[in-house]
């Protein structure tokens, strides 16, 4: 605590009291980042998590949008900030590795101020991932961090004997609320990885004696792609908690590494929560907490239950698919910073609209259908991307898939599937696989398939579908790889010329 108190005192001395006490942090997962969080908590400052994958004008805009007075960074961050001509005036950049700054902090008071922050005071501004639009700065209060921290520490039985391993970026809500906060609440140690490494995950767990870890997005899948060894389960890891993992990866990871994996649905705004529970149907997102409903975004009425045929094909996607909504209010959502239009879009009729599509079966289980931008119109029929992605992931060679639409010259969308593979796959074999899926709607069969070495993604491994859409379906450098196209009246695929073959 003394290190954080000293840092807070040194930062406060540099701040203009007439301006918001916002301190940008452009750092990897290092002790300096953790100390900044502690400094904010003790001194009433606000940490602005700056995404290290942002560049140029976009990064400068984030600094300006969040009203940063100071930015803490290192040599890598200085290289990003130095050439920015449009960095706002009045912003002071501090190199945390500079010996002079180190002496300044060491000489500051080690006792925190007598003033105590309230539950609704701001602790952080965390930018959304921006997978479907420009990132927005979410207001994160002390209560929004402390509440999940205490709840998760109690739920998982964390104590001072545990070590929480954090490889997700601390500028994102998952690392703060699912790792740092519960470790703080439990008095557990935190082991930091500067950035996530699939090959480094298990060695780090063993080196630090990590008993708990967090994730968001695809990290489980990436670790599972590393070569398996007979002693993989010989490690101290007891529990892994996160969200957005595929159910196939959850089970395989738990078995291979001898731990429990708990996956849940939430977001940076933390207003809609859906939990995985034992006995849930295959493909389901989970069980919604009280107040969470699937509503028609036009009528605000509850959508009809999903109806499936004997093969598991969704028969009423048009009417059953709606938006996940917290009908009880904003939940833990405290709004976006200086963005009333975004606030109004999220809060309509006293309810929080998540922007995520879903449908619900007759028993009450919720199924994820993608973002609102993932709603495709193919031959006059509405299709959601997420169910198609889950189906394509059944193929053992498919490690990751992104389904999206590009404009059809005639009308509506052409359905495109971008696949990242772990083994060779031919167009003919893919056609046979699709033919064998009884729950695949004919209109959900991809019109175009891209075989790619990797997918464009955020720092938290979320796929940037807008970049895929921008790349289109023509040969070009933006998305190299193979491209297969299906005849409009057939089921077979032919490889288009002009694309690199990735050496497969």
TASULRA-V897264 format. One record per residue. N is the residue number from 0. OMEGA is omega in whole degrees, -180 to 180 (999 if undefined). Layout:
n: (N;N)
omega: (OMEGA;OMEGA)
This chain:
n: (0;1;2;3;4;5;6;7;8;9;10;11;12;13;14;15;16;17;18;19;20;21;22;23;24;25;26;27;28;29;30;31;32;33;34;35;36;37;38;39;40;41;42;43;44;45;46;47;48;49;50;51;52;53;54;55;56;57;58;59;60;61;62;63;64;65;66;67;68;69;70;71;72;73;74;75;76;77;78;79;80;81;82;83;84;85;86;87;88;89;90;91;92;93;94;95;96;97;98;99;100;101;102;103;104;105;106;107;108;109;110;111;112;113;114;115;116;117;118;119;120;121;122;123;124;125;126;127;128;129;130;131;132;133;134;135;136;137;138;139;140;141;142;143;144;145;146;147;148;149;150;151;152;153;154;155;156;157;158;159;160;161;162;163;164;165;166;167;168;169;170;171;172;173;174;175;176;177;178;179;180;181;182;183;184;185;186;187;188;189;190;191;192;193;194;195;196;197;198;199;200;201;202;203;204;205;206;207;208;209;210;211;212;213;214;215;216;217;218;219;220;221;222;223;224;225;226;227;228;229;230;231;232;233;234;235;236;237;238;239;240;241;242;243;244;245;246;247;248;249;250;251;252;253;254;255;256;257;258;259;260;261;262;263;264;265;266;267;268;269;270;271;272;273;274;275;276;277;278;279;280;281;282;283;284;285;286;287;288;289;290;291;292;293;294;295;296;297;298;299;300;301;302;303;304;305;306;307;308;309;310;311;312;313;314;315;316;317;318;319;320;321;322;323;324;325;326;327;328;329;330;331;332;333;334;335;336;337;338;339;340;341;342;343;344;345;346;347;348;349;350;351;352;353;354;355;356;357;358;359;360;361;362;363;364;365;366;367;368;369;370;371;372;373;374;375;376;377;378;379;380;381;382;383;384;385;386;387;388;389;390;391;392;393;394;395;396;397;398;399;400;401;402;403;404;405;406;407;408;409;410;411;412;413;414;415;416;417;418;419;420;421;422;423;424;425;426;427;428;429;430;431;432;433;434;435;436;437;438;439;440;441;442;443;444;445;446;447;448;449;450;451;452;453;454;455;456;457;458;459;460;461;462;463;464;465;466;467;468;469;470;471;472;473;474;475;476;477;478;479;480;481;482;483;484;485;486;487;488;489;490;491;492;493;494;495;496;497;498;499;500;501;502;503)
omega: (-178;180;179;179;179;179;179;179;180;179;-179;179;-179;-173;172;-177;179;180;179;-176;-173;-178;176;177;179;-174;168;178;-180;174;-180;178;-180;178;177;177;178;179;179;-179;-175;-172;179;176;178;176;175;180;-179;-176;-176;176;177;-175;169;-176;180;178;178;179;178;179;-179;-177;-177;178;180;170;-179;171;175;-178;179;-177;180;179;177;179;178;-174;-173;-177;-175;177;-175;172;-174;175;178;177;178;179;-178;176;-176;179;-179;-179;180;177;178;179;178;-180;-178;-178;-177;-178;-179;179;178;179;-179;179;178;179;177;-178;-176;174;180;171;-176;160;-179;-180;174;-175;180;-179;-177;-180;180;177;177;-179;-180;177;-179;-179;175;-180;-177;176;-178;-179;177;180;180;-178;-178;178;179;-178;-176;177;179;179;178;179;-177;173;-179;-178;-176;176;175;-173;-178;174;-179;-174;-177;-179;-177;-172;-177;179;-176;-176;178;176;178;-179;-176;-174;-179;174;176;175;-173;167;-178;176;-178;174;-180;-178;-179;-174;-176;175;178;180;180;-177;-176;-175;-175;179;-175;177;179;178;169;178;-166;-175;179;180;-179;178;180;178;176;-178;180;177;-176;-176;-178;-178;178;-178;-176;-173;-179;-174;176;-176;178;179;175;175;176;-176;177;-179;179;-178;-178;-179;-179;-179;-175;-173;173;-178;174;177;178;-179;-179;175;172;180;178;180;174;-179;180;-178;176;-174;171;-179;178;177;-179;-178;177;178;-179;175;178;-177;-177;174;-178;180;-180;-178;172;-175;173;-176;180;-176;-175;178;178;180;175;176;176;178;-179;173;-176;179;180;180;178;-174;-175;-176;-177;-175;-177;-177;178;-177;175;-172;169;-176;-178;180;-173;-176;179;-178;-179;178;175;-178;177;-180;-177;179;178;176;-178;179;-179;-176;179;179;-180;-179;178;179;-169;-172;178;179;180;168;-171;179;-174;180;179;178;-178;179;-179;-180;177;175;179;177;-179;180;-175;176;-175;179;177;-179;177;178;175;-174;-170;178;179;177;179;180;-178;178;176;-179;-175;-180;-176;179;-176;-178;173;178;-178;-179;169;-176;173;-179;-179;176;176;-174;165;-177;-179;174;174;-175;169;-170;171;179;-179;178;180;177;-180;179;179;177;180;178;-180;179;-176;-179;-174;-177;177;175;179;-179;178;176;-175;174;-180;176;175;174;-171;177;178;180;176;-173;176;179;178;171;175;-176;177;-176;179;176;176;179;-179;-180;178;-179;176;178;180;-175;-174;-179;-178;180;178;174;177;180;-180;173;-174;-177;-177;179;-178;-178;174;-180;176;177;175;180;175;-176;177;178;-179;999)
